[in-house]
Amino acid sequence: MDRRVYWVAIAGVLIWAALLGGCSGAGVPVADVRGDDLRAMAEDHLSAVLLFRSWTNVLHRRMPQADAEGTGTAQGCATALDTEILGDGSTHMWGTNSDCSVFDYITTIDNITTGFIEWPNGMRMDGIWYAPGFDDTGTLASQHAVVTFEDGTQLDYVHSVDMVTPLSPQIMDGSARRRDGQEMDFWLSRTQNAEDHLIIDLPDGAQMEIRIPLQAMPGTLYWPVFEAGATGTYANGAGPPLDFEVRGEDDEWNMWRFEAGDGTVGTFAVGEEFGGTGQLLQGDNPIAGLRWDAPTTGTLDIVAATTWQVSPSAAARDFQVDQWIANAIALNPTPMY
């Protein structure tokens, strides 16, 4: 029996006058608040927001449902698959995905798959998926894959699936590599109707850990439980780590809260494209306001002090995985979706 394994691989403006007017209550006096510390904290926060948005954009995608039989999908293309057996016994597969991307793959008799996917906008992904292997019990299957994008960036990972445990929990362990040689390590554990657990190690020494509860929905087996919320930690290795939670409703994230190791708390309303607005507090005292139209740049207003422009770390900007690939299913050597 052919033991070929197919993979499902690896998301109002603040009232400034009231804030700047000052307030009383427990907390650190405004004069003791260091602007550079708050700026570093705001930049760590935006780094966490940017990475969270980038990974969830890839991991949590719902496939379009057919409008009606024979009419294609909500994204405009009906799926198509053609196959042929070549003279050496290899299987040649080509066709169209529901997002109108086209693919062309060859799987050898040794179960090594090579090929590409190309999207209508010209983005292309070439990959090689090596033959899967099994542990001594024959229950844990793993496969090494390397996929390369048109700008030279790569994902190099081992994908393991528990073939016996219900819902087949899986782990992806690997690295994202830029053309200049910089690497980000990542480890993802995902279990249907349980959670995504993601750990990211950036080349600047920062680490981010995220846990997102999951549910199965039409179009995907892996969809966030927005009302239950996601939790995580971002640490840059120098300043205090940020413990954060993200909540939402109606299939959208709309609230972000973090707490730093020095007691500073940030609360923010999150909207379209993960833009947000909110404030930083120590005790009951508002000490700064922070707003951003997108996670790539923001404005920090410090009470009775100054205004800073803030942005995520260079490493966080460099490793936005959703700038490389639209969805995790495209990493699957079975290219139909």
C-alpha positions in Angstrom: 0.0 0.0 0.0 1.3 3.4 -0.9 1.9 5.3 2.4 2.2 8.7 0.8 1.3 11.4 3.2 -0.4 14.6 2.1 -0.1 17.6 4.3 -2.2 20.5 5.5 0.7 22.8 6.6 1.8 25.2 8.0 -4.4 36.5 11.1 -12.0 55.4 17.6 -9.4 57.9 18.2 -8.3 58.4 21.8 -9.5 61.5 23.6 -6.1 63.2 23.9 -7.3 66.3 25.7 -8.6 64.3 28.6 -5.5 62.3 28.7 -3.1 65.3 28.6 -5.2 67.0 31.3 -3.7 64.7 33.9 -5.5 62.7 36.5 -5.0 61.5 40.1 -4.8 58.0 41.6 -2.3 55.3 42.4 0.7 54.9 40.1 4.0 56.5 39.1 4.1 60.3 38.8 4.3 61.5 35.3 7.7 63.2 36.0 9.2 59.7 36.7 8.1 58.2 33.4 11.0 57.9 31.0 10.1 58.6 27.4 12.7 56.3 25.9 11.4 53.3 28.0 7.9 54.0 26.8 9.1 54.3 23.2 10.8 50.9 23.4 7.7 49.4 25.0 5.5 50.8 22.2 7.9 49.5 19.6 7.8 46.0 21.2 4.0 46.2 21.2 3.9 47.0 17.5 6.4 44.2 16.7 4.0 41.8 18.5 1.0 43.2 16.7 2.7 43.0 13.3 3.9 39.4 13.8 0.5 38.3 15.2 -1.3 39.8 12.1 1.2 38.3 9.7 1.0 34.7 11.0 -2.8 34.7 11.6 -3.2 36.0 8.0 -1.5 32.8 6.8 -2.7 30.2 9.4 -6.4 31.2 9.6 -7.8 31.2 6.1 -11.3 30.0 5.1 -11.5 28.5 1.7 -14.3 29.9 -0.6 -17.5 27.9 -0.9 -19.0 27.1 -4.3 -21.6 29.6 -5.3 -23.5 26.9 -7.2 -22.7 23.7 -9.0 -20.7 24.5 -12.1 -20.4 28.2 -11.4 -17.0 28.3 -9.7 -16.4 29.8 -6.3 -16.7 33.1 -4.5 -13.2 33.8 -5.6 -14.0 33.2 -9.2 -12.3 30.0 -10.2 -13.5 26.4 -10.2 -10.9 23.9 -9.1 -9.4 21.6 -11.7 -7.0 18.8 -11.5 -5.4 16.8 -14.3 -3.0 13.9 -13.8 -0.9 11.6 -15.9 1.6 8.8 -15.3 5.0 9.4 -16.8 7.2 6.8 -18.4 9.4 6.5 -15.3 6.4 5.9 -13.0 6.2 9.5 -11.7 2.8 11.2 -11.4 2.3 14.5 -13.0 -0.4 16.8 -11.6 -1.5 20.2 -12.8 -4.5 22.4 -12.6 -6.2 25.4 -11.0 -7.0 26.2 -7.4 -10.0 28.1 -6.0 -8.0 31.3 -5.7 -7.2 31.1 -9.5 -3.6 30.1 -8.8 -2.2 27.4 -11.2 0.1 24.5 -10.1 2.3 21.9 -11.8 3.7 19.1 -9.6 5.6 15.9 -10.2 5.7 13.1 -7.6 8.3 10.4 -8.2 7.9 6.7 -7.4 10.0 7.5 -4.3 7.4 10.0 -3.1 9.5 13.1 -3.7 7.3 16.0 -5.0 8.7 19.0 -6.9 6.8 21.8 -8.6 5.3 25.3 -8.3 2.2 27.3 -7.7 1.8 30.7 -9.5 -0.9 33.2 -8.6 -2.6 35.7 -10.9 -0.6 38.6 -9.6 2.6 36.8 -10.7 3.7 35.6 -7.3 5.3 32.2 -7.5 6.3 29.5 -5.0 8.6 26.6 -6.0 9.0 23.7 -3.7 10.4 20.3 -3.0 8.7 17.9 -0.5 10.9 15.0 0.4 9.6 11.5 1.0 7.7 11.1 4.3 9.1 8.9 7.0 7.6 7.2 10.0 8.8 6.5 13.5 9.3 3.0 14.8 5.7 2.6 15.7 4.5 3.7 12.3 2.2 6.2 13.9 4.2 9.5 13.6 4.8 10.6 10.1 7.2 13.4 9.2 8.3 15.2 6.0 11.0 17.7 5.2 10.1 20.5 2.8 11.8 23.5 1.3 9.7 26.1 -0.5 11.3 29.1 -2.3 9.5 32.4 -3.3 10.3 34.6 -6.2 12.3 37.1 -4.1 14.6 34.3 -2.8 13.1 33.9 0.6 12.6 30.3 1.8 10.7 28.2 4.3 12.6 25.1 5.4 10.7 22.9 7.8 9.8 19.4 9.0 6.1 18.7 9.3 5.1 15.9 11.6 1.6 14.4 12.0 0.3 12.0 14.6 -1.5 9.4 12.5 -3.2 7.7 15.5 -4.4 10.4 17.9 -7.9 11.7 17.1 -7.8 14.8 14.9 -4.2 14.1 13.9 -2.3 16.8 15.8 0.6 18.2 13.9 3.9 20.0 14.4 5.8 22.2 12.0 9.4 23.0 13.0 11.7 25.0 10.8 13.1 28.4 9.7 12.2 31.2 7.5 15.3 32.5 5.6 15.8 35.8 3.8 18.0 36.1 0.7 20.6 38.0 2.8 21.0 35.0 5.1 19.0 36.2 8.1 16.8 33.5 9.6 13.8 33.3 11.9 13.1 30.0 13.6 9.5 28.9 14.2 7.7 26.0 15.9 4.0 25.5 15.4 1.8 22.9 17.1 -1.8 22.8 15.8 -4.7 20.6 16.8 -8.1 20.8 15.3 -10.7 22.0 17.8 -7.9 22.8 20.3 -5.3 25.4 19.6 -2.5 26.8 17.5 0.7 27.2 19.6 3.3 29.2 17.9 6.9 30.1 19.0 8.9 32.6 16.9 12.6 33.3 17.4 13.8 36.4 15.5 17.4 37.0 14.5 17.6 40.1 16.8 17.1 37.9 19.8 13.4 38.6 20.3 11.0 35.8 20.9 7.2 35.7 20.6 4.9 32.9 21.8 1.2 32.7 20.9 -1.7 30.4 21.8 -4.9 30.7 19.8 -7.9 28.5 20.6 -9.4 26.8 17.4 -12.7 25.5 16.1 -13.6 23.8 12.9 -15.8 25.9 10.5 -17.1 25.5 6.9 -14.1 26.1 4.7 -11.4 25.4 7.3 -10.6 23.0 10.2 -8.6 25.8 11.9 -10.5 28.9 12.8 -9.9 31.1 15.9 -12.4 31.2 18.7 -12.4 35.0 18.8 -14.5 35.4 21.9 -12.2 33.1 23.9 -9.3 35.2 22.8 -5.6 34.5 22.1 -2.7 34.9 24.6 1.0 35.4 24.2 4.3 36.9 25.2 6.7 39.1 23.3 10.3 39.6 24.7 13.1 41.5 23.0 15.7 40.3 25.4 16.4 43.7 26.9 13.3 45.5 28.1 10.5 44.0 30.2 8.5 41.3 28.4 4.9 42.0 27.3 2.2 39.6 28.2 -0.8 40.1 25.9 -4.2 39.0 25.1 -6.3 39.6 21.9 -10.0 39.2 21.8 -12.7 39.6 19.2 -16.2 38.8 18.0 -18.0 38.2 14.7 -14.9 36.6 13.2 -12.7 39.6 13.8 -10.1 40.7 16.4 -11.1 44.0 18.1 -9.2 44.3 21.4 -5.6 44.1 22.4 -4.3 44.3 26.0 -0.7 43.9 27.2 0.9 44.1 30.6 4.7 44.7 30.9 7.0 43.4 33.6 7.2 46.9 35.2 3.4 47.1 35.7 2.6 49.2 32.7 -0.7 48.2 31.0 -1.7 49.0 27.5 -5.3 48.6 26.3 -6.3 49.2 22.7 -9.3 49.0 20.3 -8.2 47.1 17.1 -9.9 47.7 13.8 -9.4 47.1 10.1 -6.0 46.0 9.0 -5.1 45.8 12.7 -4.9 49.6 13.1 -5.5 50.5 16.7 -5.8 53.2 19.3 -5.5 53.2 23.1 -3.5 54.2 26.1 -0.7 53.1 28.5 -1.3 53.2 32.2 0.7 52.8 35.4 -1.8 52.1 38.2 -4.8 54.4 37.5 -2.6 57.0 35.8 -2.7 57.3 32.0 0.9 58.0 31.0 0.8 57.8 27.2 -1.5 57.4 24.3 -0.6 55.2 21.3 -2.3 55.0 18.0 -1.4 53.3 14.7 -3.1 53.1 11.3 -1.2 49.8 10.5 1.3 47.8 12.6 4.2 49.2 10.5 4.1 52.7 12.1 2.5 54.4 15.1 2.4 57.6 17.1 3.2 57.6 20.9 2.0 60.7 22.8 3.5 60.9 26.3 1.6 62.8 29.0 3.2 66.2 29.7 6.2 65.3 27.5 6.5 64.7 23.8 5.3 62.8 20.8 7.3 60.0 19.2 7.0 58.1 15.9 7.3 54.4 16.7 7.6 51.3 14.5 8.1 47.6 14.9 11.6 46.2 15.0 13.4 45.7 11.7 13.4 41.9 12.3 9.6 41.9 12.8 9.2 43.9 9.6 11.6 41.6 7.7 9.7 38.4 8.7 6.1 39.2 7.8 5.3 35.7 6.5 2.0 36.9 5.0 4.1 39.0 2.6 5.5 35.7 1.3 2.5 33.4 1.0 -1.2 33.9 1.2 -2.2 30.8 3.1 -0.8 27.7 4.7 -2.6 25.3 2.5 -0.4 26.3 -0.4 2.5 24.6 1.4 0.8 21.3 0.9 2.3 19.0 -1.8 -1.3 18.1 -2.6 -2.1 21.4 -4.3 -5.9 21.3 -4.5 -7.7 24.0 -2.4 
